[in-house]
Amino acid sequence: MTLLELLQDYSRSKALPMHMPGHKRNTALAPYLEVLGAELDITEIPDFSNLHDPVGTLAERMKDAAALWGSRRAWWLIGGSTAGLLAAIDAATTPGDKVLIARNCHKAVYNACMLCRLETAYIQPTCFPGQSFADCITPAQVEAAMTAHPDTRLVVVTSPTYEGIISNIPAISEIVHRYGAVLLVDEAHGAHLGLSDHFPASAVTQGADIVVQSLHKTLPSLTQTAMLHLCSDRISADELGFRLSVYQTSSPSYLLMASIDSCVQLLTGQRDELFAQWKQSLNQFHNALSLHHLSIPLKNIPNSDPSKLLVSSVGTNITGPALAERLRTQYSIETEMSTANTVLAMTGMGDTANDLLRLAKALNEIDSTLSGSLSITAGALPLPQAAMPIYQAAKSPIEFAAVSEAAGRISGDFLWAYPPGIPLVVPGEIISRELIAYIRDSASAGVDISGPKATPVGQLRVLKKG
Ligand SMILES: Cc1ncc(COP(=O)(O)O)c(C=O)c1O
């Protein structure tokens, strides 16, 4: 039985719930509970096992997930890829270890390094030619970084990136393993990879040791649902399972878990036809598109994920946020993210051909009103110089400094645009003049750069001197 079937059976049994959750499936009390599917919202009662110690149906259905992607073992996650990244990094390291991070990793990776008291070294991706978003991490960059940091315990790479760039995981894993380190691939944006000929391979079968995927980002599964795959014996499964129980709630939602299981069962049964339909809709989108100013820079780029429709406004008289705003207000199309000169329209398995044709039509119409312009935003920032590890700076006394006077001070916070939540500077790094200029340029393009901690407008958190 799938978890959903088990829950439906149980709901029909009319058992008296003298246990959590407190709504007791009483939809007369709160009608919204019915809409939210509360009749299936239970807790860990006999026969329903436990996410943190799966047996019976839960264990069997998790094996289905491992079989679908081809991993040694898969864990369902109800805390998103965030929980998977925290647990994986904790499981793979001990305090003081060195971690080599692709600088365009998500904030969860940095938070894990802070919590686990890790030393960090970085690989700075170059910009995709002519654009301001990150290109792939190359094997040559990994080789150079491992030569400089041969004591690295763990390497973390995001592939595909938010924009859809895929790195050469087979070559990178070969290098990482040659140095005796472990490779964690943040595949949060690539849960749909490796399941059909229409999309690229997944890192799960390409040499990564651990892979984390957000099902909710691209597949038919509820928000917060994700998957952690163990793909080699370089990391202990027991340790991973334990760390997951540390970072995830002790009361996991059966609605979220049923959504994961249903998604896996759907793909197991119908993936060929579902992925073929998705790819066909994408092809129809590209055929319908007729752009003279805007562009789709990753179209036909072999190391990219075709599901991501990244629209570039480089060389036009519109910024990314302004383009997103026109799509929202004139066409009721809400996009995923905009940067100074890109807008990301994410597709997912749930899109229909008509949905994507509607997007193509809107882009064509907006494009016909645009002209060329001189506004091109600067590329990647140089890697900041680190004065101390993240974990040390994050616990040090801070004060506020005006942005204009912060150059040369040590940052007491992360700074990023959210989304994508990729830090421009992390606690312990020295704030550069280039960063100050970048914050100002971004603000004038309508992109807010800020950190997770409350900070007065126009100021930055910096470490107290002395
Ligand atoms: C690259 C990357 N990794 C990890 C995450 C975290 O994923 P989740 O929202 O599933 O926790 C995100 C979220 O946007 C992301 O972009």
The ligand as a Tripos MOL2 file, in Angstrom:
@<TRIPOS>MOLECULE
LIG
   16    16     1     0     0
SMALL
NO_CHARGES

@<TRIPOS>ATOM
      1 C1         20.5120   25.6920   -4.5490 C.3       1 LIG1
      2 C2         19.5640   25.5280   -3.4150 C.ar      1 LIG1
      3 N1         19.8440   24.6340   -2.4610 N.ar      1 LIG1
      4 C3         19.0280   24.4300   -1.4210 C.ar      1 LIG1
      5 C4         17.8620   25.1480   -1.2900 C.ar      1 LIG1
      6 C5         16.9700   24.8870   -0.1140 C.3       1 LIG1
      7 O1         15.8890   24.1240   -0.5450 O.3       1 LIG1
      8 P1         14.5570   23.9470    0.2990 P.3       1 LIG1
      9 O2         13.7400   25.1730    0.0520 O.co2     1 LIG1
     10 O3         13.9380   22.7090   -0.2610 O.co2     1 LIG1
     11 O4         14.9350   23.8110    1.7260 O.co2     1 LIG1
     12 C6         17.5260   26.1000   -2.2610 C.ar      1 LIG1
     13 C7         16.2860   26.8780   -2.1370 C.2       1 LIG1
     14 O5         15.9290   27.6890   -2.9390 O.2       1 LIG1
     15 C8         18.4040   26.2990   -3.3490 C.ar      1 LIG1
     16 O6         18.1380   27.2080   -4.2860 O.3       1 LIG1
@<TRIPOS>BOND
     1     1     2 1
     2     2     3 ar
     3     2    15 ar
     4     3     4 ar
     5     4     5 ar
     6     5     6 1
     7     5    12 ar
     8     6     7 1
     9     7     8 1
    10     8     9 2
    11     8    10 1
    12     8    11 1
    13    12    13 1
    14    12    15 ar
    15    13    14 2
    16    15    16 1
@<TRIPOS>SUBSTRUCTURE
     1 LIG1         1 GROUP 0 **** ****
